[in-house]
Amino acid sequence: MQLLAVFALLYLWEGLLFGIPGAVLMTAAPSGFRARRCDGSALLPLRPGRIAVLAAPLPFRVGSAGVVSDVVLRRFGTRNPGEAVSRTLGFEELTGVAAKRSMLRVGGRMFARAASAEHADAGAARLAALGRTAAAERIDAIGGWERAVCDVATLRTRIEAARRAVRWLGTACDAYIAALFLVLPIAIATLDETTALLAALPVLATLHGVALGLAWRAHQTLRPEARGDRFETLLAAALFPPHLLRLPQRIFLASVGAPRPAVAAAALLTGDARIGFLRRAVAASEFAAQRGDANDAVAHALREGESAVLLAIAAQAGIEEADLRRPPARGDRHSAAYCPACLAEYRAGFDTCADCRVRLIAYRT
């Protein structure tokens, strides 16, 4: 039983995800996907066959002087743990950015940390392209990024294809988990420990081999070009069962990547949850544009276009702008304004929401 407890802890450890500011974990549930923020870290669902999508913005921001990392480096930074480390790269340095696992590096030094290796690869590719872009074309180039990651239908198709590819692997790993943490403890409690383990070993070995074969098939289907990663992943899974049991979720995440949170919300959430998520995103972007530095031409242009991009994402999901801007029914006759993000009401004398940190909108009299 002690070994099972250690195995459970290792399984939980294998399910940890590193989050970045603005990251959201969307987990599949019987009633649909649910979203929760994971700025620090998050845990994948306990059942290996249950699917989750990690959505995250790119871990940097662009300004007129260059690109600034926008993550908190707690463990590997050069300062005390828990203190933010911010670094700026000039546009001429961007061609030297390289991705190493989930980190972006320049000249061997960490520049930023992404949510995953695939997320870091996407960020490094875009920074290298930006470094080769002429100054007069930078704003248009960055706008092209935004339009390129806003196809809701494409994300839905990619997610469905990934779910089909890992479906049987998830089923096998669910059976593996049930055998380990349900059937085996009952057998140990009913029989003596030695007899239970001898009876369980052939079953567990069979499940282990079946899961490995299905993992190879799913990885080859979804990532046929990643041969080196496939060999390393399956070797680690063969030697370390907790890693194998997390493979359905890990292969799915690697295939889907880290989509923009608003695009993932439009593709996966439904009803009021989807409208609420997009409404908060639009309100936050418009407030950021209002308080941004107008002297920074690049940053100001990006903030001005952010809400238009979000409205376009909502339109792809069949949500009109009026749905995102509709004021709540006034619950208190003394209320003078409301928060456009959370719809909380405020009396006269307040101009910013205490929770969302966005500017309030006055009720029409």
N, C-alpha and C positions, 0 to 999 in steps of 0.2 A: 504493500500500500504506500510505503514511503517513496518507492520508485515511481508510482503513478502520480503522486503529488509533485515530484520533481518534473516529471514529464509535462504535467499540466502547466507548471510555471514556465517551462521552456516554450510550450505552445503559445501561451499568452505573449511571451517576449517576441516570438516570431510574428505576431500580429500587430506589433506596434508600428505606427506610421509617424514620420516627422512632418509636422505641419509648418506652414509659413504664414505670415500675416495675410488675412483675407481668404485662407483656404477653407473649404467646406467639404465635409464627408457626407455623401448621400447614400443611404443604406436602403436596400430593397426590403419591403415589408409586405405582408398580405394585402394591406390596403393601399399600397403604392410606396414610392420612395419618400424617405424622410431626410431632412437636411439638418446638420448641426455643424457649428463652427469648430475648427480644429487648428487654431493659431499656434498652439504649442505642440501637442502630440495627440494622437487618437488611436483607438484600438479597433481593428477589424472585427466584424461580427464573429461570435464564438463558433457558430456552425460553419464549417469550411465551404459548404455549398451555397451559402448565402452571399449574394453579390453586393459590392459597395463601389461607388465611384468617388474618387478623390478629385475635386475641382479646385484649381488654384490659379491666381494671376501670376504673371511672370515676376520673378523676385528682384525687380529693379524698376527704376523710373527714369525717364528721359527728360533732360532739360537742355537749355541752350549751350551750357558748358560741357556737357557730356552725359554720362549715365551713372546713376547713384544706386548702390545696392540698397535693397529695402527689406532686409531680413535681420533678425536678431541672432547673433552668433553667441550662444550661451556656453557651449562646451569647448569649442576649438578656437575661440577668438583670442586676441592678444591682450584683452583687458580682464578685469575680474568677472567671474561667472555671473550671468544675469544682466550684464551691462551691454547695451547695444553698440555694435561696431558698424560704422558706416564708411564706405569707401566710394570714391569717385574716379571714374575713368574718362579720359578725353576721347573724342571720337577717333583720333588717330591710333589709339591703343586697342580698339575693339576687335581688330582682326587677329589679335593674339589671345583672345578669350578661348579657353578650351574647357570642355565638360569632363569631369572625372567622377563617375557615379552620380551622386546628387549634388555635387559642388561645381561651381564655376570658378576657374582659376586663371590667373594671368601671371606669367613668369614664375610659376610655382607657388604664388600666394593666392589665398582664397579671396575671391571677390564677392561671392554671394552663395547662398545655399538654396537649392530648389526642393520641391516636394518629392521628386523621384529622379532616377537616372534619365528617364525619357523626358521629363520636364526640363532637366538641365540641358539635354541635347537640343531641345527646341529653343531654349533661351540663348545658347551659344551660337546656334545657326543664325538667329535673328540679329544678334549683336554683330556677328562677323559681316552679315549683309549690310547692316547699318554703317559699319566702319568703311565699307567700300562705296557708300553713297555720297554723292556731292552735297555740299551744304545746302544748296538751293532746293534740293529734292528730298531732304530729310523728313519734313512734315508729311509729304505725300507718301513716302515709304512707310512711315509708322502707321499712317492711316490704312495702308494696304494690309498691315498685320491685323488690324482690328477687323477689317472686312473678311479676311481669310479665316478667322477663327469663329465666325458668327453664323455658321450654317447649322441650324438646329436639326434639320432633316438628316444631314450627313452624320452627325453625332448619334442620332437615334439608330441609324443603320449600323454604325460601327459597334454600338453597344449590343444590339441584337445579335450580330454576327459573333461577337466575343462570348455572349451568354450561351449560344448554341455550341460553340467549340469547347467550352469548359463544363457543359452540363453533366456529362457522364463522369468526368473527373470529380466534380463536386459530389455526385452521388456516391462514388466509391470512397471518397474521404469522409463523407458523413457516416457511412457504414463502418469505416475504420475507427472513427471517434466513438461510435456507439459500442463497438466491440471492446475498446480499451476502457472506457469510463462507465459503461453500464453493465455489459455482459460479464466482463472479467471480475469486477468487484463482487457481483452476485455469486459467481462461481467460487471465488475465494472464500466468501462468507459461508457458502453451502458445503463445499468440500475443503480439504486441506490445501494449503497454498501451493505445494509442489504439484499435486495432481491437477489443480486448476491451470497452472502455468504451462504444464506439459500438454494439456488439452487445447489451450488457447494458442500456443506457438504456431501450429500449422495454419490456423485460420488467419492469424495476424500476418504471417509470412505471405500467404496468398493475397490478402488485401494489399499488402505492401507492393507486391509485384504487379498486380493489376493497376494500382494507382500510378506506379511508375510508367507503365506502358501508355496509359491514358494521358499522363502529363506530357510525355514525349509527343504524342499525336496532337494534343491541343497546342503545344508550343510550336510545332512545325506548321500547323494550320494558320495560326495567327501571326507568327513571326518567322517566316521561312528563311529570311536573310540572316537572322541572328544565330548562326551555328555555334560560334564560340560560347555565347551566353547559354545556349541550350545544353551544351556539354557540361559546363560548370554548374548550372542549376540542377540538372538531373543527377550529377555526381554527388552534390551536397545533399539532395533529397534522398538518395539511396543510402547514404551514411548517417543521415540525421532525420529521423521520422517527423519531428515537429515541423521541420522545413517542408517536407513533403505534404503534410496536411494543410499547409497554408498556400500551396501552389495554385489551387483553383482561383483564389482571390488575387494572388500576385501576378499570375499570367494574365488574368483579366485586366488588372490595373495597367500592366505594361502595354497591353494591346490598345486600350482605350486612351492611354496617356492621361494628362492632367488638363481637361478642358477648362475654358473660362467659366467661372461660377455662374454667371448669368445665363450662358448657353446651356449649361448642365441643368439649371433650374427650369428653363423653358422646355427642355427635352424630357425631363424626368418627373418633375413635380406636377401636381394637378390642382385644380380648383383654387381655393383661397390661399393655399400654401404657395402656389406658383405666383399668383398676383401679388401677394405680400412680399415675397422675395424680390421680385422685379421692382416693385414700388419703392422698397427701401434702397435698392441699388440706384435707381434714378434720382431719388432725393439726395443721396450722399454725393453723387457725381455733380449734381447741380450746385450743391452747397460748396463743394471743393472748387468748382469753377468760380464761384463768387468771391471766395477768400484767397484765390491763387494770386501769385505774383504776376501782374500784367506786364512787367518788364522782361520776364522770361518768355520769349515769343513761342518757343517750341512747347514748353509745358502749358502755356495758356491755350494754345491751339488744340492741344490734346484734351485738356479739360473741357473746352467748349464743345468738342465733338463727341465726348464720352456719352452724354445723355442721348444724342441722336443715335449712336450705335446701340445703346440699350433699348431704345424705343423700336429700332429695327429688329432686334432679337425678339422682343415681345410680339411684334407683328407676325413674325414667322410662326409663333405659337397661337396665333389667332386672338391676341389680346390687344385691344385698342388703347390708344393713349389716354382716352377719357377714363378707362377703367383704372389706370394707374394714378390718375390725378383726381379722382372723385373724392370730395371731402366727406368725412363721416357725418352721420346724423348727430346734431348737437344734443348731447345728453344732459348738459347743464346750461341753463339759460344765462348763467354768468360767464360762460366760456367765451373768450375773445379770439382765440387762435387754436390751431391744431398742428401736430407734427405730421408732415407729409409721409414719413417713413412708418411710424408705428401707430399713427392716428390718435395718439393721446391728446386730450384736450387741456388747454391752459387758460388761466384767467389773465386779465390785463396785467402788464408789468413784466412779462417774460417774452424773450425773443428767440431762445434756442432750447431745443428739447434736451432735458437733463440726461436721457438715456442714449439717444441716437446722435446727439451733437450736431443736428442739422437745424437750419433756420425754420422757425414756425411760419405758418401761413394764416393770415387773419381771416376770420369768417366774414362773409359778405353780409352786411346788415340789410 
